[in-house]
């Protein structure tokens, strides 16, 4: 589309359709529009455009949700710990403060905590579970979940920090 007359015609169409409920038009750049609405409204909108512009000037594409789902990377490791619950949570709190982790949730039993950690590679969710094993010992399970390089980066650093409380293989 070019020229002042075309621009004014397009502005008129956009103004006319701005009041239609459940229908939205966003102008991206130079006559490129992102339109969202029900199929019947979309047909009427395209019909309105074609009544004012040549068929060559109007192109329509359909956008949709992708057919794939991206799953987060989950990394997990368990540490056998000799300390009591309070001591372990003290270490976890200290480590999370070094990572600038934000406590997102804590279980009512006090045996599980979830933190959100931001790194230069992105955001990861870190879950700590404190479990009693059959022989009476305690295990701290660390689970890091995220996308891209964030999860492995946070996991590697976290394992180094937490590993010094380990009392034996888990």
N, C-alpha and C positions, 0 to 999 in steps of 0.2 A: 504494500500500500504506500502510496506516496502523495504528496501534495496536501495543501491546507484543506481542500474540500473533503478529501478522504478522511483526514484526521477529525474534522468536525462531524462527519457522518458516523464515524466510530464512537466518538464521545457521546453523540445522541443515543446510539444503541446501548452503550454502557449505562447511561443515565436512566434510560427506559427500563432496563433490566435490573437496576440496583434495588428496586423496591420489591422484587419477587421473593417471597419468603422461601427459605430452604434452597436458594439458588445463589451462588456467589461467583463473581468474576473478578479476577486479579490481573491487573495489567503488569506483565513482566518486563517487556521492553519493546519499543518500536513496532507496535501492532501485534505482539505476541501476547496471547491471553491464556490464563489458566482458569478453566470454567468447571464448576462443580454443581451438580444438581441431578434431579431425577431424569431418567431417559426421555420422558415425554417433554419435559422442559428444555432439555438439551436439543431435541429436534426442532422445537419452536424457535429457540435461540439461533441455531444454524440457519433455519429458514429465513429468519429476520435478517441475518447477515447477508445471505445470498440474494435477498431482495434489494439490497443496497450496494453490493459489490459484485464484481465479476466472479465467476466460478474459479478462475485461475488465481484470484487474489485471496481466496478463502481455502485454507487447508485445515483438516480436522484429524487429530490423533487421539487415541484413547489411552489413558494411563491407568494402571491398576497396581494392586499389591503384587509383589513378586511371588513366584511359585515355590520359593525356597525359604527355609527358616534357618537363621544363623543361631547355632547353639553356643553357649559360653564354654570356655575351657575350664575344667575343674581339676585342680591339683590338690592332693590330700597326703598328709603324713601324720603318723602317730608317734608320740614320745612317751616312754614309760617314765613317770616322775615319782620322786621319793617324798617331795614336800606335801604338806597338807593343802587343802583346797584354797584357803585364804592366801597362802604363800604363792601358789600357782597363779591365782588371779592378780596378785600384786605384780608378778613378773609380766603377765599378759598386759596389764594396764601400763606398766613402764614401757614395754616394747611398743604398744600402740601409740603412746604419747610421742615416742621417737619417730614413728611413721606418720604422725599427725592424723591418726585414725579417729573416726567419730563413731561412738557407740550408737548403733541403730536399734538394737533390741537385746533384751536379756530374758532368759526363761524364768518363770516363776520359781522354779526349783533352785535357781542360781547355778546350774550346771552347764549352761550354754550362753555364749555371748556372740553377737554379730556386729562387726565393725565395717565401716566404709573407708577405704584408703584411696587417696589420690596420689598418683605418681606422675612422672613426666611422660609415661607411656599410656596413661589413662586411669580409669577407675576400676577398682577390684573390691569385691565383697569378701571379707575374711570371717570365718566362723570357727569358734573355739568350743569344743565339747570336752568336758571333764567327766571321765567314766571310771567306774570301779570294775576291775577285772575279777574273774573267779578266784584267783589266788590272793585277793585282798589288796593287790597293788592298784595304783591309779595310772590312767592313761590320759594324756592331753592330745586330742585329735584336732589338727589344724586343717581347715579346708579353705582354699582360695578359689574364687570364681570370678571370671572376667573375660573380656574380649581382647583380641589382638595380643600385643606384647605385654599388656598390663599384668595379667595373671602370672605368667612365669617370672616376670621381674619382681613382683611383690613376693611371690612364693619363695624364690631363692634367697632374697634378703631376710625374709621372715624365718626361714629354716635356720639360717646362721644365728640369728638373734635368740631363738627359742631353744636351740639345741644344747646350750650350756646347762639347762635345768634337767636334761635327760639323765635318768638314773640307770638305764640299761635298755636293751632292745625291746621294742613294743610288739 
